[in-house]
Amino acid sequence: MPFDNFFKTLIAIYAVIIAAIERSIGYHSILKELFDDAESRHLFHDYDPHSYVSPTQNQMSSPTHEKNHGVVVNDLIQDSNSTIFAVADMGHVRCAKLVGARADQNAQLNPTDFYRFFDATWAFINNSEKMCGRTSFGLRGAIISQTKAFINNFHMERTKQEALLIENEQWSSTEVPQDFQDIIGRISAVAGAKDLDKKFMTETFFPAVDDSIVQSSGAVKNQSEPTKFLHIGDQSYFVVGCSLLIIKMMEDYIKCMIRLDGMTVDIMQKMIELLKLFNSRVCQVILGAGAMRSAGLKNISARHLALASQSVGIMITLIPLLKECVRRCMAEKQVVLLSEFDRMLKDYQNHQGEIHAKLIAIMNERFDVHMKSMQTMNWDAPNRNAKSPSAYMETLVKETTTLHKVLNKYLPPHDLKFVMDQVFSSFANQLAQEYSRLNVTTAAGKER
């Protein structure tokens, strides 16, 4: 049965059960009034209290030898009240069997349909329990179990998507559609709000009117043109496809937290797992050069490393915002679990440091190549091209300039300064060592 048909049937069943509980409550109220009226008019005076045996045999019924007319009336009212509980419990158990028959299908629903199913079922549970005045566990356990199964399937699909995209990523910068900038705006708004309630989060991530819907006037709302950078606060980043995807996925997880009450910790753990996956896979394909095999790259260039640094930098800036969004969905006693985000942030920072160290190592490798060329030179020989730099130094300067051009395009100023300072410092120290080892005897050689 298609989900829409099943959902309509389920809603109708919930309505029938609620109506049955309401009728039971109505009958109970009428009986209670009749019993109270009969007791006040002493209509039970000729009735033998010892002749009544509670059909439910509930523990509240008094022993026979203690019975009087008042106790019998109380037993009758309690038995009538138990009928309400029995109707509710039976309804919950039968509904649990019904939704249990579709457990596998429900776990694979798209988020929108599962939210509808979850909201309707949870509303039915809350309404029926409020009417009865006690908790019913039959359907409650079933919906919690199916919600966990949905979250697991939801997470598995996204980890597969992200892993596949990272493996095939070409590490070329891409434009940022406005939709993704809007996601950052929503996350930042919720994370930065001082006084925040659930309603604000719901309205932020589930606006009443979708931007993509045609307006009542018949005109489509104008969409901004894609931009070259992704802006988070006062930072701007180049992005690649896999970075855009994980940003969209992080919003999907936050939406799950908002809509699936009581599942925040489970969903947070899945978020952490996805963040770990992104960090480790990017490390494998760039620092581990896995992209040469999986994506067919000829080599891992400075541009690839710079874009990887930008991708990691996006997450370094985003993780504290995600942490605050999750905090707002948590109970006070669960806040201690947010330390997972702090550990994740440190891992990303270490990863970015390794990328920068790799850039420095590449230039040191090029320096070693050129030093071998320098060591073959005869420094005491006459220099016929005194006005021209030595070939080894000219090439080294060109390569360093090329690195600076690439990094200047992709890295923020503070990262660029750090890398280039390390490169120049390394060059200066190694050049001094190499020059000190030279055996130059002539004045012309020393002048060179």
C-alpha positions as CSV (number, residue, x, y, z in Angstrom):
1,M,0.0,0.0,0.0
2,P,1.4,3.4,-0.9
3,F,2.3,5.6,2.1
4,D,-0.4,8.2,1.4
5,N,-3.1,5.6,1.4
6,F,-1.7,4.0,4.6
7,F,-1.4,7.4,6.3
8,K,-5.0,8.3,5.5
9,T,-6.2,4.9,6.9
10,L,-4.1,5.4,10.0
11,I,-5.4,8.8,10.7
12,A,-9.0,7.5,10.3
13,I,-8.2,4.6,12.8
14,Y,-6.7,7.1,15.3
15,A,-9.9,9.2,15.0
16,V,-12.1,6.1,15.6
17,I,-10.1,5.1,18.7
18,I,-10.2,8.7,20.1
19,A,-13.9,8.7,19.6
20,A,-14.2,5.3,21.4
21,I,-12.2,6.7,24.3
22,E,-14.4,9.8,24.4
23,R,-17.6,7.6,24.4
24,S,-16.1,5.5,27.3
25,I,-15.4,8.7,29.2
26,G,-18.9,9.9,28.5
27,Y,-20.4,6.6,29.8
28,H,-18.2,6.7,32.8
29,S,-19.3,10.3,33.6
30,I,-23.0,9.3,33.3
31,L,-22.5,6.2,35.5
32,K,-20.6,8.2,38.1
33,E,-23.4,10.8,38.3
34,L,-26.0,8.0,38.6
35,F,-24.1,6.3,41.3
36,D,-23.5,9.5,43.2
37,D,-27.2,10.4,42.9
38,A,-28.3,6.9,44.0
39,E,-26.0,7.0,47.0
40,S,-27.2,10.4,48.0
41,R,-30.8,9.2,47.8
42,H,-30.0,6.0,49.7
43,L,-31.2,3.8,46.8
44,F,-28.5,1.2,47.7
45,H,-30.0,0.8,51.2
46,D,-31.6,-2.5,50.3
47,Y,-28.7,-3.8,48.3
48,D,-26.4,-6.4,49.8
49,P,-22.8,-5.1,49.4
50,H,-21.4,-8.5,49.8
51,S,-23.1,-9.7,46.6
52,Y,-21.0,-7.4,44.4
53,V,-17.7,-8.8,43.0
54,S,-15.6,-6.5,40.8
55,P,-15.3,-8.0,37.3
56,T,-11.8,-6.6,37.0
57,Q,-10.7,-8.0,40.4
58,N,-8.7,-4.9,40.8
59,Q,-6.6,-4.4,43.8
60,M,-8.5,-1.3,44.8
61,S,-11.6,-3.4,45.6
62,S,-12.0,-3.9,49.3
63,P,-12.1,-7.3,50.9
64,T,-15.7,-8.7,51.2
65,H,-15.8,-8.5,55.0
66,E,-15.1,-4.7,54.9
67,K,-17.6,-3.8,52.2
68,N,-20.3,-1.3,52.8
69,H,-22.5,0.6,50.3
70,G,-19.9,3.4,49.9
71,V,-17.1,0.9,49.1
72,V,-19.3,-0.8,46.5
73,V,-20.0,2.5,44.8
74,N,-16.3,3.3,44.7
75,D,-15.6,-0.2,43.2
76,L,-18.2,0.4,40.5
77,I,-16.7,3.8,39.6
78,Q,-13.2,2.3,39.5
79,D,-14.3,-0.6,37.3
80,S,-16.0,1.9,35.0
81,N,-12.8,4.0,34.9
82,S,-10.8,0.8,34.1
83,T,-12.9,0.3,31.1
84,I,-11.6,3.6,29.7
85,F,-8.0,2.3,30.3
86,A,-8.8,-1.0,28.6
87,V,-10.2,0.8,25.5
88,A,-7.2,3.0,25.2
89,D,-4.7,0.1,25.8
90,M,-6.4,-2.1,23.3
91,G,-6.4,0.7,20.7
92,H,-2.7,1.4,21.3
93,V,-1.8,-2.3,21.0
94,R,-3.7,-2.8,17.8
95,C,-2.2,0.3,16.3
96,A,1.2,-0.9,17.3
97,K,0.7,-4.1,15.4
98,L,-0.6,-2.1,12.4
99,V,2.4,0.2,12.2
100,G,4.7,-2.7,13.1
101,A,3.6,-4.5,9.9
102,R,5.2,-1.6,7.9
103,A,8.3,-1.2,10.0
104,D,10.7,-1.7,7.1
105,Q,8.8,0.6,4.8
106,N,8.5,3.3,7.4
107,A,12.2,3.3,8.1
108,Q,12.8,4.0,4.4
109,L,10.4,6.9,4.1
110,N,11.6,10.3,3.0
111,P,11.9,12.8,5.9
112,T,8.7,14.7,5.0
113,D,6.5,11.6,5.1
114,F,8.1,10.2,8.2
115,Y,7.6,13.6,10.0
116,R,3.9,13.4,9.1
117,F,3.7,9.8,10.4
118,F,5.6,10.7,13.6
119,D,3.6,13.8,14.3
120,A,0.2,12.2,13.8
121,T,1.1,9.1,15.9
122,W,2.7,11.2,18.7
123,A,-0.3,13.5,18.8
124,F,-2.6,10.5,19.0
125,I,-0.5,9.0,21.9
126,N,-0.5,12.3,23.8
127,N,-4.2,13.0,23.3
128,S,-5.3,9.5,24.3
129,E,-3.0,9.5,27.4
130,K,-4.2,13.0,28.4
131,M,-7.8,11.8,28.1
132,C,-7.1,8.6,30.2
133,G,-4.8,10.2,32.7
134,R,-2.1,7.6,32.4
135,T,0.6,6.4,30.1
136,S,0.0,3.7,27.4
137,F,3.1,1.8,26.3
138,G,2.0,-0.3,23.4
139,L,2.2,2.2,20.6
140,R,4.8,4.5,22.3
141,G,7.4,1.7,22.2
142,A,6.6,0.9,18.5
143,I,7.0,4.5,17.3
144,I,10.2,5.1,19.2
145,S,11.7,1.9,17.7
146,Q,10.6,2.9,14.2
147,T,12.0,6.4,14.7
148,K,15.4,4.9,15.6
149,A,15.2,2.7,12.5
150,F,14.4,5.7,10.4
151,I,17.3,7.7,11.8
152,N,19.7,4.8,11.1
153,N,18.5,4.5,7.5
154,F,18.5,8.3,7.1
155,H,22.2,8.4,8.3
156,M,23.3,5.4,6.3
157,E,22.0,7.0,3.0
158,R,23.8,10.2,3.7
159,T,27.1,8.6,4.7
160,K,27.1,6.7,1.4
161,Q,26.3,9.8,-0.6
162,E,29.0,11.9,1.1
163,A,31.7,9.1,0.9
164,L,31.0,8.6,-2.8
165,L,31.1,12.3,-3.6
166,I,34.4,12.8,-1.8
167,E,36.0,9.8,-3.6
168,N,35.0,11.3,-7.0
169,E,35.6,14.9,-6.1
170,Q,37.8,16.7,-8.7
171,W,38.8,19.4,-6.2
172,S,37.9,22.4,-8.4
173,S,36.1,25.3,-6.9
174,T,32.4,25.6,-7.6
175,E,29.9,28.4,-7.4
176,V,27.7,28.6,-4.3
177,P,23.9,28.6,-5.0
178,Q,21.9,31.0,-2.8
179,D,20.1,28.0,-1.2
180,F,23.3,27.0,0.5
181,Q,24.1,30.5,1.7
182,D,20.5,30.5,3.1
183,I,21.3,27.3,5.0
184,I,24.3,29.0,6.6
185,G,22.1,31.9,7.4
186,R,19.5,29.7,9.2
187,I,22.1,27.9,11.2
188,S,23.8,31.1,12.2
189,A,20.5,32.7,13.2
190,V,19.5,29.8,15.5
191,A,23.0,29.5,16.9
192,G,23.3,33.2,17.7
193,A,19.9,33.8,19.1
194,K,19.9,34.6,22.9
195,D,16.4,33.8,23.8
196,L,15.3,30.9,21.8
197,D,12.3,28.6,21.9
198,K,11.2,25.6,19.9
199,K,8.8,27.7,17.9
200,F,11.6,30.0,16.6
201,M,13.7,27.0,15.5
202,T,10.7,25.4,13.7
203,E,9.8,28.7,11.9
204,T,13.5,29.2,10.9
205,F,14.1,25.7,9.5
206,F,10.5,25.1,8.3
207,P,9.3,28.4,7.0
208,A,5.5,28.6,6.3
209,V,6.1,29.5,2.6
210,D,8.9,27.8,0.7
211,D,11.0,30.1,-1.5
212,S,10.7,27.7,-4.4
213,I,6.9,27.8,-4.4
214,V,5.2,30.0,-7.0
215,Q,3.8,33.1,-5.4
216,S,0.1,33.8,-5.4
217,S,0.7,36.5,-8.1
218,G,2.0,33.8,-10.4
219,A,5.5,35.1,-10.3
220,V,8.4,33.0,-8.9
221,K,10.3,34.7,-6.2
222,N,13.6,36.0,-7.6
223,Q,16.6,33.9,-6.7
224,S,20.0,35.5,-6.3
225,E,22.7,34.5,-8.7
226,P,25.3,31.9,-7.5
227,T,28.3,33.5,-5.8
228,K,32.0,32.7,-5.9
229,F,32.4,32.3,-2.1
230,L,30.5,30.8,0.8
231,H,30.2,33.4,3.6
232,I,30.1,32.3,7.2
233,G,30.2,35.3,9.5
234,D,33.1,37.6,8.3
235,Q,34.9,34.7,6.6
236,S,34.7,33.8,2.9
237,Y,35.5,30.4,1.5
238,F,36.0,28.7,-1.8
239,V,33.9,25.5,-1.9
240,V,33.9,22.1,-3.7
241,G,30.9,19.9,-4.2
242,C,31.4,17.6,-1.2
243,S,31.5,20.6,1.1
244,L,28.2,21.9,-0.2
245,L,26.7,18.5,0.3
246,I,27.7,18.1,3.9
247,I,26.4,21.6,4.7
248,K,23.0,20.5,3.3
249,M,23.2,17.3,5.3
250,M,23.9,19.1,8.6
251,E,20.7,21.1,8.1
252,D,18.8,17.8,7.5
253,Y,20.1,16.5,10.8
254,I,19.1,19.7,12.6
255,K,15.6,19.4,11.1
256,C,15.4,15.8,12.4
257,M,16.2,17.0,15.9
258,I,13.5,19.7,15.7
259,R,10.8,17.3,14.4
260,L,11.6,14.1,16.2
261,D,11.2,14.9,19.9
262,G,13.3,12.8,22.3
263,M,15.8,11.7,19.6
264,T,18.3,14.6,19.9
265,V,21.1,12.5,21.4
266,D,20.7,9.7,18.8
267,I,20.8,12.2,15.9
268,M,23.7,14.1,17.4
269,Q,25.8,10.9,17.4
270,K,25.0,10.5,13.7
271,M,26.1,14.0,13.0
272,I,29.4,13.4,14.8
273,E,29.9,10.2,12.7
274,L,29.3,12.1,9.5
275,L,31.7,14.8,10.5
276,K,34.3,12.2,11.3
277,L,33.7,10.5,7.9
278,F,34.1,13.8,6.0
279,N,37.3,14.6,7.9
280,S,38.9,11.2,7.4
281,R,37.9,10.8,3.8
282,V,39.2,14.2,2.8
283,C,42.5,13.3,4.5
284,Q,42.6,10.0,2.6
285,V,42.0,11.5,-0.8
286,I,44.3,14.6,-0.4
287,L,47.0,14.0,2.1
288,G,46.9,10.2,1.3
289,A,46.7,11.0,-2.4
290,G,43.7,8.6,-2.8
291,A,42.1,11.0,-5.3
292,M,44.7,10.0,-7.8
293,R,43.2,6.5,-7.8
294,S,39.5,7.2,-7.1
295,A,39.0,10.5,-9.0
296,G,41.7,10.1,-11.6
297,L,43.8,13.1,-10.6
298,K,47.3,13.1,-12.2
299,N,48.8,14.6,-9.0
300,I,47.9,16.4,-5.8
301,S,48.8,20.0,-6.5
302,A,49.0,23.0,-4.3
303,R,45.6,24.1,-5.6
304,H,44.1,20.8,-4.4
305,L,45.7,21.2,-1.0
306,A,44.5,24.8,-0.7
307,L,40.9,23.8,-1.6
308,A,41.1,20.9,0.9
309,S,42.2,23.5,3.5
310,Q,39.2,25.7,2.6
311,S,36.8,22.7,2.9
312,V,38.2,21.8,6.4
313,G,38.2,25.5,7.3
314,I,34.4,25.7,6.5
315,M,33.8,22.9,9.0
316,I,36.1,24.5,11.6
317,T,33.9,27.6,11.5
318,L,30.6,25.7,11.2
319,I,31.1,23.2,14.0
320,P,30.6,25.7,16.9
321,L,27.4,26.9,15.2
322,L,26.2,23.3,14.9
323,K,27.0,22.7,18.5
324,E,24.8,25.6,19.6
325,C,21.9,24.5,17.4
326,V,22.1,21.0,19.0
327,R,22.3,22.5,22.5
328,R,19.0,24.2,21.9
329,C,17.3,20.9,21.2
330,M,18.8,19.2,24.3
331,A,17.6,18.8,27.9
332,E,19.9,20.3,30.5
333,K,21.2,17.0,31.7
334,Q,22.3,16.1,28.1
335,V,24.5,19.2,27.5
336,V,27.6,17.4,28.7
337,L,27.5,15.3,25.6
338,L,28.3,18.4,23.5
339,S,32.0,17.9,24.3
340,E,32.0,15.6,21.3
341,F,31.8,18.7,19.1
342,D,34.9,20.1,20.8
343,R,36.9,17.0,20.1
344,M,35.7,17.0,16.5
345,L,36.8,20.6,16.1
346,K,40.3,19.8,17.4
347,D,40.5,17.0,14.9
348,Y,39.6,19.3,12.0
349,Q,42.1,21.9,13.2
350,N,44.9,19.3,13.3
351,H,43.9,18.2,9.8
352,Q,44.2,21.7,8.5
353,G,47.6,22.0,10.2
354,E,48.7,18.8,8.4
355,I,47.6,20.3,5.0
356,H,49.6,23.4,5.6
357,A,52.6,21.3,6.7
358,K,52.3,19.4,3.4
359,L,52.5,22.6,1.4
360,I,55.6,23.5,3.3
361,A,57.0,20.0,2.8
362,I,56.4,20.3,-1.0
363,M,58.5,23.4,-1.2
364,N,61.2,21.9,0.9
365,E,61.3,19.0,-1.5
366,R,61.7,21.4,-4.4
367,F,64.4,23.2,-2.5
368,D,66.3,19.9,-2.1
369,V,66.2,19.3,-5.8
370,H,67.6,22.8,-6.6
371,M,70.3,22.4,-3.9
372,K,71.6,19.3,-5.8
373,S,71.9,21.5,-8.9
374,M,73.7,24.2,-6.9
375,Q,76.2,21.6,-5.5
376,T,77.3,20.7,-9.0
377,M,78.3,24.3,-9.8
378,N,81.9,25.4,-10.0
379,W,81.8,28.6,-7.9
380,D,85.5,29.5,-8.6
381,A,84.9,29.5,-12.4
382,P,84.5,33.0,-14.0
383,N,80.8,34.0,-14.1
384,R,80.1,35.0,-17.7
385,N,76.5,36.1,-16.9
386,A,77.1,38.1,-13.8
387,K,73.9,40.1,-14.2
388,S,71.8,36.9,-14.4
389,P,70.8,34.9,-11.4
390,S,71.9,31.3,-11.1
391,A,69.6,28.8,-12.7
392,Y,68.8,26.9,-9.5
393,M,67.8,30.2,-7.7
394,E,65.8,31.5,-10.6
395,T,63.8,28.3,-10.8
396,L,63.3,28.2,-7.0
397,V,62.0,31.8,-7.0
398,K,59.6,31.0,-9.8
399,E,58.2,28.0,-8.1
400,T,57.8,29.9,-4.8
401,T,56.1,32.7,-6.7
402,T,53.7,30.2,-8.3
403,L,52.9,28.7,-4.9
404,H,52.2,32.2,-3.5
405,K,49.8,33.0,-6.4
406,V,47.9,29.8,-5.9
407,L,47.7,30.2,-2.1
408,N,46.9,33.9,-2.3
409,K,43.8,33.0,-4.4
410,Y,42.5,30.3,-2.2
411,L,43.7,30.8,1.4
412,P,42.7,33.5,3.8
413,P,45.5,36.0,4.7
414,H,46.4,34.6,8.1
415,D,46.8,31.0,6.6
416,L,48.7,32.4,3.6
417,K,51.1,34.3,5.9
418,F,51.7,31.3,8.1
419,V,52.6,29.0,5.2
420,M,54.8,31.5,3.4
421,D,56.6,32.5,6.6
422,Q,57.4,28.8,7.2
423,V,58.6,28.4,3.7
424,F,60.9,31.4,3.7
425,S,62.2,30.6,7.2
426,S,63.0,27.0,6.0
427,F,64.7,28.3,2.8
428,A,66.8,30.9,4.8
429,N,68.0,28.3,7.3
430,Q,68.8,25.6,4.6
431,L,70.5,28.1,2.3
432,A,72.8,29.3,5.1
433,Q,73.7,25.7,5.8
434,E,74.4,24.9,2.1
435,Y,76.5,28.0,1.6
436,S,78.6,27.3,4.7
437,R,79.5,23.9,3.2
438,L,80.8,25.4,-0.1
439,N,84.6,25.3,-0.7
440,V,85.1,28.6,-2.5
441,T,88.7,29.8,-2.9
442,T,88.6,32.6,-5.4
443,A,87.5,36.2,-4.9
444,A,85.1,35.9,-7.8
445,G,83.6,32.8,-6.4
446,K,83.1,34.5,-3.0
447,E,81.5,37.5,-4.7
448,R,79.0,35.3,-6.4
